[in-house]
Amino acid sequence: MGGYQKEWDLYNRGRGYPNPDPRQEIFLGMEHQVRENMLLDVQMVRPIDESNFYSLGLEGVGTRLEMGTRIKF
């Protein structure tokens, strides 16, 4: 799997209006079906340009590896 994602900072450091400049990233990864209702995924995420905000806990992080689990109901 791969793609492009944008994220807007709606809180904007408490200014009361959203930050108009989104953070833009591309990602590339793979997904594996462990069970019928459970998927594991790993993806490499790379920022396209500089942004003036970060996701919680990712302050100053550039390219990163994300791992996750999805459960189907």
N, C-alpha and C positions, 0 to 999 in steps of 0.2 A: 504494500500500500504506500501511497505517497500523495503529497498535495501541498496546498498553500493555506495558511490561516492568518487571519487578522484578529487583533484583540484591542479593544478600546478601554481606556481607563475612565470609568464612569465616576469614580470617587474624586479623582484629580487632586489628591492631597488636601481634601476638605475645602476646596474653592467654591463648591456649590454648582458647578457646571462641568460637563464631560470634557476631557482632554480631546481636542480635535485630531491629534496625530496618532493613528493606530500603530501598534507594534506589528510588524509583518515577519512571518517566518515560513520556511519550507520544511517539510519533513519527509523522511523515507524510512520505511520499516517493514516488518513482517509480523504475521499473526499465525498462531498455531492453535488448532482445536484440540484441547486436552480431553474433554468429554463432550457429550452431545450438547450440553448446555453451558460449557465453560471454555472461554478463549483466553490465551495469553498473548500479549503483544509487546514488541520492543521497537522503538523508533528513535532515529537520530534527528534532532531538531536544530536547525540553524537559522539565526536571525538574518534577514536580508539587509536591513539598514539599522542605523542607530536609533534608539528610542529613549525618551526621557522618563520611562517608567518600566517596572519589572513586575513579574508575578511574585506573589508572596514567597519568600525564601530563595528567590533566584536573583537577588541584587548583584549586578556585575557579572553574571554568568552569560557566556556567549553560547557556543554550540554545546548541546547537552544530550544525554542518553536518557530516554524515558521508558519505563517499564510499567505495564498495567495488566489488569485482569478484567474481563467482561463476563457477566453471567446473564444468560437468557432465561426468561421466565415463561 
